[in-house]
Amino acid sequence: MSYLRNTWYVAAWDEEIKPGELFARTLLDEKIVFFRDEAGCVNAIHDRCPHRFAPLSKGKLCGSSVQCAYHGLHFDGAGACTHNPHGDGRIPKAAKVKSYPVTEKYSVVWIWMGDASADESLIPNFVCMDPSVFYVAKRYLHARANYVLESDNILDLSHIQYLHPSTLGSSDVSQATTSVEQQGNTVWSYRQTISEIMPDFLYEAMGIPHGTLVDRWIDVRWDAPANMLLLAGAVPTGHSRAEGRETHLPHLFTPETESSSHYWFSFPIPLAMGEQGKAIAEQQVSALNEPFSTEDLPMLEAQQEAIGNADFWSLKPILLPGDAGAVRARRVLDKLIADEQQTLPKSEIPVSPVL
């Protein structure tokens, strides 16, 4: 499978990579080991020793370098071998592993897996997860499904009426007014319902008395390859949006392989709300985790099993009005990948397996 390379992917929540520990994860079919050096900065290198190909993640962290568990070679965050305990200690010229640019921003560790210079300004705006201002209640799911199917699922929320009837949806969702807007390579999918009765826990989240008829909006911003910010809010019917409460809900996806993906989502709340706010955030993200893990995840994995190795478009999917945002995002992503492939030497273009 061809992936967009010259872009930032989410690699982990910041707290997943702990001081003094090695953290292994597969991203874009590449095995990577992450660690914090003695200054606390995150490093990422290929998880394979060039000597006998043992996973470096099986070793241990020695200061700011990884010691291979098999023969004791050390590798630093730049991928260079810094210590050879054998013979006269001479380090072979080829004793190096691939390293990856990484940065921490918005409570997330981001990784750049392309050849172009990594530009931090290209990281999408998730200021709602700035840990200096917000408490971020975090969750992670592993999905045995392609990451673009995950994007489709968030961009077309018409499914919540049927897949989440008692948690997120209602009988009014299919009657929502929808529209799509593209700003450069950013896609917005807008959904608005009028005079809706919401599930109970959403009234609590929105601060509206239970049973009140509401006008609810769910707007989703998509940035390639699969980073989304969902803006959800509601007001008593007839009131303006400005009078309501809008919640920012990041949904972040990174491919593990062609048929599996990593999924991070959060519920941020201002630090100014103190311990009560933290409790609310954890309560709400746990409430969301339930339908995501028991309803969305099984459906996405069943979709992936049904699709198998087939190309999505080759199956000629029928399209409904709610698909507009997901289709637009797929087209943008396909073009970005195609444009990137045109700039690569032929020898570097990955060859798709014959199916």
C-alpha positions in Angstrom: 0.0 0.0 0.0 1.2 3.5 -0.8 1.2 5.9 2.2 1.6 9.7 2.3 5.1 10.1 3.6 6.0 13.8 3.8 3.5 14.6 6.5 3.1 14.3 10.3 1.6 11.2 11.8 0.6 10.7 15.4 2.9 8.1 16.9 1.7 8.1 20.5 0.2 10.1 23.4 3.1 11.9 25.1 2.6 9.8 28.3 2.9 6.5 26.4 6.7 7.1 26.0 8.0 6.9 29.6 11.4 8.0 30.8 13.8 5.0 31.1 11.7 2.7 29.0 11.6 1.6 25.4 8.4 1.8 23.5 7.8 -0.2 20.3 5.1 0.5 17.7 4.6 -0.3 14.0 3.6 2.6 11.8 3.1 2.5 8.1 4.4 -1.1 8.1 7.7 0.0 9.7 8.7 -1.2 13.1 10.0 1.7 15.3 11.3 2.0 18.8 10.8 5.2 20.8 12.6 6.4 23.9 13.3 9.5 25.8 17.0 10.6 26.1 18.6 12.0 29.2 17.2 15.4 28.4 13.7 14.0 28.2 13.4 14.5 24.4 11.7 11.7 22.4 13.7 9.8 19.8 12.6 7.3 17.2 14.8 4.8 15.4 14.1 1.7 13.3 13.5 -1.3 15.5 16.1 -3.6 14.0 19.8 -4.0 14.9 21.9 -4.1 11.7 24.1 -6.8 13.1 21.8 -9.9 13.4 18.5 -8.1 13.0 17.3 -8.4 16.6 14.6 -6.0 17.6 16.2 -3.2 19.5 13.0 -2.9 21.5 14.0 -6.1 23.2 17.1 -4.4 24.6 17.4 -1.7 27.3 17.9 2.1 27.5 21.4 3.1 28.7 21.4 6.8 29.2 20.6 8.3 25.8 21.2 5.1 23.7 19.5 1.8 23.1 21.6 -1.3 23.9 20.8 -4.3 21.7 19.9 -7.3 23.9 21.6 -9.8 21.5 25.2 -8.5 21.3 25.3 -5.3 23.2 25.7 -2.7 20.5 24.5 0.8 21.4 22.5 3.2 19.1 21.7 6.8 19.8 18.6 8.8 18.8 20.3 9.7 15.4 20.6 6.0 14.7 24.4 5.9 15.0 26.2 3.1 16.8 28.0 4.7 19.7 29.5 1.6 21.4 30.8 -1.8 20.3 31.8 -4.0 23.3 33.6 -6.5 21.1 37.3 -6.8 20.1 39.0 -3.4 19.9 35.7 -1.6 20.0 35.9 -0.3 16.4 32.5 0.6 15.1 31.7 -0.7 11.6 30.8 2.1 9.1 27.5 0.4 8.3 26.5 0.2 12.0 23.6 2.6 11.9 19.8 2.4 11.8 17.2 4.7 10.3 16.1 7.6 12.6 12.9 9.6 12.3 12.1 13.2 13.1 9.8 13.4 16.1 8.3 16.3 18.1 5.9 16.7 21.0 3.0 19.1 20.5 -0.6 19.2 21.7 -0.1 16.3 24.1 1.0 14.1 21.2 4.2 12.7 19.9 4.3 13.3 16.1 6.5 11.5 13.7 7.7 12.4 10.1 8.3 9.3 7.9 9.1 11.0 4.7 12.3 12.2 2.9 11.5 15.9 2.7 12.6 18.2 5.6 10.2 17.9 8.5 8.3 21.2 8.9 6.6 21.5 12.3 4.3 24.2 10.9 2.5 21.5 8.9 1.1 19.9 12.1 -2.7 20.5 12.2 -4.0 22.9 14.8 -5.1 20.9 17.9 -4.6 23.8 20.4 -7.6 22.3 22.3 -5.1 19.7 23.5 -2.4 22.1 24.6 -1.5 20.7 28.1 -0.6 24.1 29.4 -4.2 25.2 29.1 -6.3 22.0 28.9 -6.6 18.8 30.8 -6.7 16.1 28.1 -8.6 12.9 28.9 -7.0 10.4 26.5 -7.9 7.0 25.1 -6.3 4.6 22.6 -7.8 1.8 20.5 -6.2 -0.6 18.1 -8.3 -1.4 15.1 -7.9 -4.3 12.6 -9.1 -2.0 9.8 -7.6 0.3 7.3 -7.1 3.9 8.6 -9.1 5.5 5.8 -12.1 3.4 6.8 -11.7 5.1 10.2 -11.7 8.5 8.6 -14.8 7.6 6.6 -16.5 6.6 9.9 -16.0 10.0 11.5 -16.7 12.1 8.4 -20.0 10.4 7.7 -21.9 10.5 11.0 -25.2 9.5 9.6 -24.4 6.0 10.9 -24.9 7.1 14.5 -28.7 6.8 14.2 -28.3 3.1 13.4 -25.0 1.9 14.9 -25.3 4.0 18.1 -29.1 4.3 18.7 -28.9 4.4 22.5 -25.6 6.2 23.0 -24.8 8.9 20.3 -27.6 8.8 17.8 -31.3 9.5 17.6 -34.1 9.0 15.1 -33.6 12.5 13.7 -30.0 12.1 12.5 -30.9 11.0 9.0 -32.9 14.2 8.5 -29.9 16.4 9.3 -28.8 19.1 6.9 -25.3 18.4 5.6 -22.7 20.2 3.6 -19.0 19.9 2.7 -16.3 22.6 2.4 -12.7 22.3 1.2 -10.1 24.8 2.3 -6.8 24.0 0.6 -6.3 20.3 1.5 -8.5 20.6 4.6 -12.0 19.2 4.3 -14.9 20.2 6.5 -18.0 18.1 6.9 -21.0 19.9 8.5 -24.1 18.2 10.0 -27.0 20.0 11.6 -30.2 18.6 13.1 -33.3 20.6 14.2 -35.7 19.8 17.0 -33.9 16.7 18.1 -34.2 14.6 21.3 -30.7 13.5 22.2 -29.4 10.5 24.2 -29.4 11.2 28.0 -25.6 11.5 28.5 -25.3 14.2 25.7 -27.7 16.4 27.6 -25.3 16.3 30.6 -22.3 17.0 28.3 -24.1 20.0 26.7 -25.6 21.3 30.0 -29.1 21.2 28.7 -32.1 19.8 30.7 -33.0 16.3 29.7 -35.8 15.9 27.1 -35.4 19.5 25.7 -35.8 19.8 21.9 -32.4 20.8 20.6 -30.7 22.0 17.5 -27.5 19.9 17.4 -24.4 20.4 15.2 -21.5 18.0 14.5 -18.8 19.6 12.4 -15.7 17.6 11.4 -12.4 19.0 10.2 -10.2 16.5 8.3 -6.5 17.0 7.6 -4.4 14.5 5.7 -3.6 11.8 6.3 -6.2 11.1 9.0 -6.3 13.8 11.7 -9.7 15.0 12.6 -11.3 17.5 15.0 -14.9 17.0 15.7 -16.9 20.1 17.0 -20.1 19.0 18.7 -22.6 21.3 20.2 -26.3 21.8 20.9 -28.7 24.5 22.0 -32.4 24.5 22.8 -34.3 24.7 19.5 -34.4 28.2 18.1 -31.4 29.5 20.0 -28.2 30.6 18.3 -25.0 28.5 18.4 -23.3 31.3 20.4 -25.6 30.5 23.3 -24.6 26.8 23.4 -21.7 24.7 24.6 -19.3 23.3 21.9 -17.0 20.4 22.7 -13.8 19.8 20.8 -13.1 16.1 20.2 -9.9 15.1 18.4 -9.9 11.8 16.5 -6.4 10.8 15.3 -5.5 7.8 13.1 -2.3 6.4 11.9 -1.9 3.2 9.8 -0.1 0.3 11.4 -0.4 -1.8 8.3 -2.7 -1.9 5.3 -5.4 -3.6 7.3 -4.8 -2.3 10.8 -4.6 1.1 12.5 -4.0 3.1 15.6 -6.7 5.3 17.0 -6.3 8.1 19.6 -9.2 10.2 20.8 -9.6 12.6 23.6 -11.9 14.9 25.6 -10.1 18.1 26.5 -11.4 20.5 29.2 -9.9 23.7 30.5 -7.5 23.4 33.4 -9.3 26.4 34.9 -12.2 24.0 35.8 -9.8 22.3 38.3 -10.4 18.8 39.6 -14.1 18.9 38.8 -13.3 19.5 35.2 -10.8 16.6 35.1 -13.5 14.3 36.5 -16.0 15.5 33.9 -13.4 14.9 31.1 -12.6 11.4 32.2 -16.3 10.6 32.6 -17.1 11.8 29.1 -14.2 10.1 27.4 -15.1 6.9 29.1 -18.7 7.3 27.9 -17.4 7.8 24.3 -15.1 4.8 24.6 -18.0 2.5 25.1 -19.7 2.9 21.7 -16.3 3.4 20.0 -15.0 0.1 21.2 -18.2 -2.0 21.3 -20.0 -0.6 18.2 -17.7 1.2 15.8 -14.7 -1.1 16.2 -16.5 -4.4 15.4 -18.2 -2.8 12.4 -15.0 -1.4 11.0 -13.2 -4.7 11.4 -16.1 -6.5 9.8 -15.9 -4.0 6.9 -12.2 -4.7 6.5 -12.8 -8.4 6.5 -15.4 -8.0 3.8 -13.2 -5.8 1.7 -10.1 -8.0 2.1 -7.3 -7.0 -0.2 -9.5 -5.3 -2.8 -9.0 -1.6 -3.7 -11.8 0.4 -2.2 -12.8 2.2 -5.4 -12.6 -1.1 -7.4 -15.6 -2.3 -5.4 -17.6 0.5 -6.9 -19.3 1.6 -3.6 -22.7 3.3 -4.0 -22.8 6.8 -2.6 -25.3 8.5 -0.3 -25.6 12.2 0.6 -23.7 11.7 3.9 -20.7 10.3 2.0 -19.7 13.7 0.5 -17.2 14.6 3.2 -15.5 11.2 3.3 -15.3 11.0 -0.5 -13.8 14.5 -0.7 -11.2 13.5 1.9 -10.3 10.3 0.0 -9.9 12.2 -3.2 -7.6 14.8 -1.5 -5.5 12.0 0.1 -5.3 10.1 -3.2 -4.0 13.2 -5.0 -1.5 14.0 -2.3 -0.1 10.5 -2.5 0.0 10.5 -6.3 1.7 13.9 -6.4 4.3 12.7 -3.9 5.0 9.5 -5.9 5.7 11.6 -9.0 8.6 13.3 -7.3 10.2 10.1 -6.2 12.9 8.3 -8.3 11.4 5.1 -9.8 13.6 3.0 -7.6 12.0 4.5 -4.5 8.4 4.0 -5.5 6.9 1.1 -3.6 5.5 -1.7 -5.8 2.1 -2.9 -4.8 1.8 -6.7 -4.5 -0.1 -8.6 -7.2 -3.4 -9.6 -5.7 
